[in-house]
Amino acid sequence: MTALVLEHDPIADIVEVTDEHIKIHLIDGRIISAPLEWYPRLAHATLSERHHYELLGHGSAIGWPDLDEHLSVESILAGRSSGESQHSLQRWLASRQNSANSP
């Protein structure tokens, strides 16, 4: 089995989240993309929540504080989807529903 060796660490500069994809613009000029369905919290987020992201670790990761979602650029580049369990996602969705219904 061959191991992937990166010449440069993938560092994010700009992040776009559409209804279908997450696109990360890297500082070296590449743009990587993954299906939004791989990241259920982002898929269920509002447009405002999707746009409110922070670059972490000098751009090696991306965080969405309103969603408690954090993704490494390397994991997206490697094609890894969210590792969140269905049970955890359902709890998170229920808490969002309860927050929306609170006065």
C-alpha positions as CSV (number, residue, x, y, z in Angstrom):
1,M,0.0,0.0,0.0
2,T,1.3,3.4,-0.9
3,A,1.1,6.3,1.6
4,L,0.1,9.8,0.5
5,V,2.9,12.2,1.1
6,L,2.0,15.9,0.7
7,E,4.6,18.4,-0.5
8,H,2.9,21.2,1.4
9,D,0.3,21.3,4.1
10,P,-3.1,22.1,2.7
11,I,-4.0,25.5,4.2
12,A,-7.4,27.1,3.7
13,D,-7.9,30.7,2.7
14,I,-11.6,31.0,1.8
15,V,-14.5,28.6,2.5
16,E,-17.7,28.5,0.5
17,V,-20.7,26.4,1.6
18,T,-23.5,26.0,-1.0
19,D,-26.6,23.8,-0.8
20,E,-24.7,21.0,-2.5
21,H,-21.0,21.4,-1.7
22,I,-18.3,22.7,0.6
23,K,-15.5,24.3,-1.3
24,I,-12.2,25.3,0.2
25,H,-9.8,27.6,-1.6
26,L,-6.3,26.8,-0.6
27,I,-3.5,29.3,-0.4
28,D,-1.6,27.4,-3.1
29,G,-4.4,28.1,-5.6
30,R,-6.2,24.8,-5.5
31,I,-9.9,24.5,-4.8
32,I,-11.1,21.3,-3.1
33,S,-14.8,20.3,-2.9
34,A,-16.9,17.7,-1.1
35,P,-20.6,16.9,-1.1
36,L,-22.4,18.8,1.7
37,E,-24.3,15.6,2.6
38,W,-21.0,14.3,4.0
39,Y,-21.3,16.9,6.8
40,P,-24.9,16.8,8.2
41,R,-24.5,19.7,10.6
42,L,-23.6,21.9,7.6
43,A,-26.3,20.4,5.5
44,H,-28.9,21.3,8.2
45,A,-27.4,24.8,8.9
46,T,-28.9,28.1,7.9
47,L,-27.1,30.2,5.3
48,S,-26.0,32.6,8.0
49,E,-24.6,29.7,10.1
50,R,-22.8,28.3,7.0
51,H,-21.1,31.6,6.4
52,H,-20.0,32.1,10.0
53,Y,-16.8,30.1,9.9
54,E,-13.3,30.5,11.4
55,L,-10.0,29.3,10.1
56,L,-8.2,27.4,12.8
57,G,-4.6,26.4,13.1
58,H,-3.5,29.1,10.6
59,G,-5.9,27.6,8.1
60,S,-5.3,23.9,8.6
61,A,-8.9,23.5,10.0
62,I,-12.3,25.2,9.7
63,G,-14.7,25.7,12.6
64,W,-18.3,26.7,12.6
65,P,-18.9,27.9,16.1
66,D,-22.7,28.2,15.8
67,L,-22.8,24.5,14.8
68,D,-20.1,23.1,17.0
69,E,-18.6,21.7,13.7
70,H,-14.8,21.4,13.1
71,L,-13.2,19.9,10.0
72,S,-9.6,19.6,9.1
73,V,-8.6,20.5,5.6
74,E,-6.5,17.4,5.3
75,S,-9.5,15.2,6.1
76,I,-11.6,16.9,3.4
77,L,-8.7,16.5,1.0
78,A,-8.5,12.8,2.0
79,G,-12.2,12.3,1.3
80,R,-13.3,11.7,4.9
81,S,-16.9,12.4,5.7
82,S,-18.2,13.4,9.1
83,G,-17.6,10.7,11.8
84,E,-20.6,11.8,13.8
85,S,-22.9,9.1,14.9
86,Q,-26.6,9.1,13.9
87,H,-27.5,9.2,17.5
88,S,-25.4,12.3,18.2
89,L,-26.7,14.0,15.1
90,Q,-30.3,13.3,16.1
91,R,-29.6,14.8,19.6
92,W,-28.1,17.9,18.0
93,L,-31.1,18.3,15.6
94,A,-33.5,17.9,18.6
95,S,-31.6,20.6,20.5
96,R,-31.9,23.0,17.6
97,Q,-35.6,22.3,17.3
98,N,-36.0,22.9,21.1
99,S,-34.1,26.2,20.8
100,A,-36.2,27.3,17.9
101,N,-39.4,26.6,19.9
102,S,-38.2,28.4,23.0
103,P,-39.6,31.9,23.7
